[in-house]
């Protein structure tokens, strides 16, 4: 089976992330699934934002009526100042306009600032249901333990929305999180779908740190053979960052048909876990130094060599800001004969 191309926050290389236009374009560009990030409002509505602090992705800082909502919070150990979704009702959040998060890197996308409003999870489900072909959902639950401390059960909120929209138990559904606890809660609710544990290269899961402090197992420790076997007893897959996936791997020429060996892919597959990776982006800023072209970090580098090398590891799915480029890279890999 060919690896899935998952549109990272929609077509976020071309439109402000998590906007309706980003989702619509991702479907048009051939994405197999769309990945939204889920955070709650004060009244428990799951909205689609990369983080609950939204000054970088909306016009909230320019809205005088919300000036007094600016505050400082500590989220998963990081101190942040700005405007947070859980301090707004849905009726307030729905008035915010989306903005490009990386305006210097993606000026073309910046031209679409202000065109769309913030959406809820049910809005995206309706978009997917109306799509001209089957498109999956890979829903990332953000900061579950931090929100639990603030009185929000993210698993319950998710289960409620999916149930109301007819998505509960739908085989198009995947739920992912950097915290195992909320994935277990999703399973307890009987929400259905595949459960994927996100892992950073370093550090430890926020819920593990909250429970065990400095004794919390690191993400790296959860990638040993024994740990992967334990994860496979509860979850369907893991999702790792590209440096972890490609550690020690040489990139191949675009027309090189040989497979690329990735230690974490091989060992996770042996344990019975699917493997996903994030995030494929074509700009020089996000490419290995050897694949950058010219001195402008916003310019496009040798993305084909990078994307095809990643896909040759046997990974089960890739997150991409530019779904069309990932689809093209997949076709290049699929169209090559195997080694003699």
N, C-alpha and C positions, 0 to 999 in steps of 0.2 A: 504494500500500500504506500502511495506517495505521501510525503509529509504534508501536514496541514499548513496553510498560510493563514495566520491569524492577524487581522488588522488591529494594530496596537492603538487603542483609543480612537478607532476609525482610521480614515486616511489622513493621519496626523502629519504626514510629510507635505500635504497639499492644502489642508484646511485646519483651522483651530481645533485642537483635540476635543473629543467628546461633544462636538457640535452635530446638529442634524445633518449638515452638509458633509461633514467628515464621515458619518455613518453611511449616508446614501452613496457617496463616492466610493467608499470601500467596497460596497456591494457591486457597484458598476465595474470596478477594477478587478473583480474576480476573487475576492477574499472568501475563504471557506468558513470563516467565523469572525466575529467581532469581539474585542475585549473592552468592556467598560470597567471602570473603577467605581466602587460603591461607597458612599459616605452618607450619613443621615442629616436631616434637618432637625430643628428643635421639636417639630411635631411628628418625627419618625418617618419621614418620607425619604426613600433612598434615591439620592440624586447622583448624577454621573459627572464626577470630578476626580482628577488624579489624586488630589489631596483635599482634606477638609478646609485647609487654608487656601482661599481662592483669589487673593489679590493678583496673582500672576496669570490667571486664566480667565478673569472676568473684569468688568468695568467697576467693580464694587468700590475701589479706592476713589473713583471720580464721582461717587454718588453722595451728595451732601446729607441726604436723609439717613445714611448709614454710617456717618462719620464716627458716631459715638460707640459703634460696635467694635472698633479696632481695639485689640487686646493682645496680651502675651500669654501663651500656654506652653506647657511641656507635653509633647506627644511622642511616646515611645523613646523617651530620653533626650529628645531634641527640643530646644527652646525656640519657639517661633512667635513672631509678632505679625499680626494681620487680622483678617476677617475669616471667621470659621463658620462652616455651614450649620453646625449644631446650635449656633446663636441666632439663627434666622428661621422663620417659618417657611414652608414651601411657597406660600403666596408671595413672600418677599424674594426668595431665591429665584423664582420663575421670572422675575423682572430683570435679572442680571443678563448682560450680553457677553457672549464668549469672545475671547481674545487669544491670539497666538502666544504660546508660552515661550518660544524661542525666536523673537522677532528679528534679531540681528542675523541669525542663521537662516531663517526662512522668511525673507521679506515678501515673497509672493503670497504666502499664506496670510501674512499680516494684512494684506489688502482686503481680507475678508473679516477683519475685526468688526464686531458689532452687528453682524448679519443675523446671528442666531441667538436664541435664548438657551439657558441651562435646561436640561431635560431630566426626567425621572427614568428609573429603570423600566416602568411600564410603557413609557414612550418608545424606548428602544425595542422592547418586545413587539410592539405593534409594527414598527418598521420591519423587523425580521419576519413577522407573520405575513406582511404584505409584499415581501421580496419576490421577484420572479423566479427564484430558484431557492433551494435549501441553503440556508446560512445559519451556522451555529452561534452560540453565545458562550464566551469564556468570561465569567463574571468574577472579578477580583474583589474580595472583601477586604477592606482597608482597616487597619488599626482596631481590630476586634476587641482586644482586651482593654485598650484605652476607652473605647466607646462603652464597653460593659461597665467600667468604673463610673462613667457618666450617666448610666441608666439605660443604655441602648443594647438590646440583644440583636446583634446583626443577623444571626442565624434565623431568629424568629421573624424579623422584618423581611428578610429575603424569602423565606418560605411563604409568608403571607402574600407578597407581590406575585410570586410565581404561581401560587395556587389560584389567585384571583384571575390571572391572565391565561390560565390553562396550560402553563408551562411546567407544573409540578410533575416530575417523572418523565419529562420530555427527553428523548435521546439526543436532542440538539444541545443539551445543557452540560456545561462543565463549570465547576466552582473551584476557585483557587484562592490561596492566601499564604502569607508568610508566617501564619500561626496555625499550628495543628489543632489547637483547641476548638476554634470555630468550625473547622472542617468536620471534626467529630460531632459537633452540635448539629451541623447540617445533616449528617448521617442519622443522628438520633431523631430528627424531625421527619425523616423519610422523604426528604425533598427530592432525592434522586439525582441523576447525572453523575458524571465522573468527578472525582475529587483529586486535586493536584496540589501538592505542597511546594510552594515557592521557596527557594533558598538563595540567600545572598552568598557572595564569595567568602565574606568574613562576618564576624559578629554572631549573634544568637537571636532566636525568635523572641519577640517582645513578651509573649505569654510565658515562655520558659524563664526569662529574666525576672518577670514579676513574681513567679513562683519560687525560683531557686537562687536568684541573685547571681553572684559570680560563679556559682556552681552549675549554672545552666549549660547544657550541651551546646556547643557551637554548631553552626550550619556545616562546617567542614567535618566535624565529628559525626554528623548525621549522613555523611557520604561514604563511610566505611562499608565494607561488604555486609557486615552483621547489621549495621543500622539500616541499610537499604532493604535488607530482607524483612526487618521489622516494619519499615514503612509500607512495604508491599502487602502486609497483612491488613492494613487499614485503608490505604489510598491507591489510586489508579496510576499516579505518575508523580514525577517531580519536574520542576521547571527551574533551570539554572541560568545564570548570566553567561554571556558569550565567552569572557575570559576563562571561566571555569570549564565550559564545554571544550574550548579549543586550547587548553593548557598543553604546551609542548607539541602542538600540532603545526606542521608546515602547511601553508596554503598551497593549493594545487593550481595549475593553469586551468583556464576555463574548459579547455578541450581534453583534459586529463581524465579518463574514465575510471581510474582506480578509486576504490573507497578510501576515505580518510578515517583513521582509527582515532576515536576519542575514548579515553579511559573511563570517564563517567558514563558515557552512553553504553559502552560495552558492559560495565559492571551493573548498571541499573537495569538494563535489559535482561541480564542473567538472573537478576533478583525478581523479575516479573513486573517491573515498572516501565511505563512509557516515559519518554524524556522530551521536554520542550525547552526552548531557549529564547532569550530576549536580549537585545532588540536589534534586528537588522536595520541599518540606516546607511545610505550611500554617501553621505557627506564626509569629507576628509576628517572632520573632528571625531568621527566615530569609527574610523577605520584603523587597522594596524599601520604603523608608520611606513612600512614597506609598500603599502598599497595606496598611500596618499599621492595625489597628483597636483603639483603646484603648491603655492604657499597660502592660499586662501582656505581657511577651515570650512567655509560654507560651500566651497566648490565640490563637485562630484569627483570622487576618486575611483579606483578600480573595484567598484562594488561587485561586478560580476564574478571576479575571482574569489572575493571574500564570501559572497552569498553561496556560490556553488560549492565551495570548500565546506562551509557549515552544513549544507544539505547532504553532502557525501558522508557525513559521520553516521548516517542512519537515524538521525534525530526524528522524532515523531511529529514535531510541529515547530514552526518558527513564528515569532512575533515580529511584525514588520511595520514601519511607519509608511512605507510605500508598497502597498500590497501588489501592485502591478509588477514592480521589479522583482519581488520575491516569486511571483507566479512565473515570470520569465526565467528566472534562475532555475526554478524547479523543472521547467520544460527543457532547459539545456541539459540538466543532469539526466532526466528521464529519456532524452532522445539519443544518448550515447550508448554504444555497445559496451557490454561488460568486459573485464580483462580476459585475455586469451587463456 
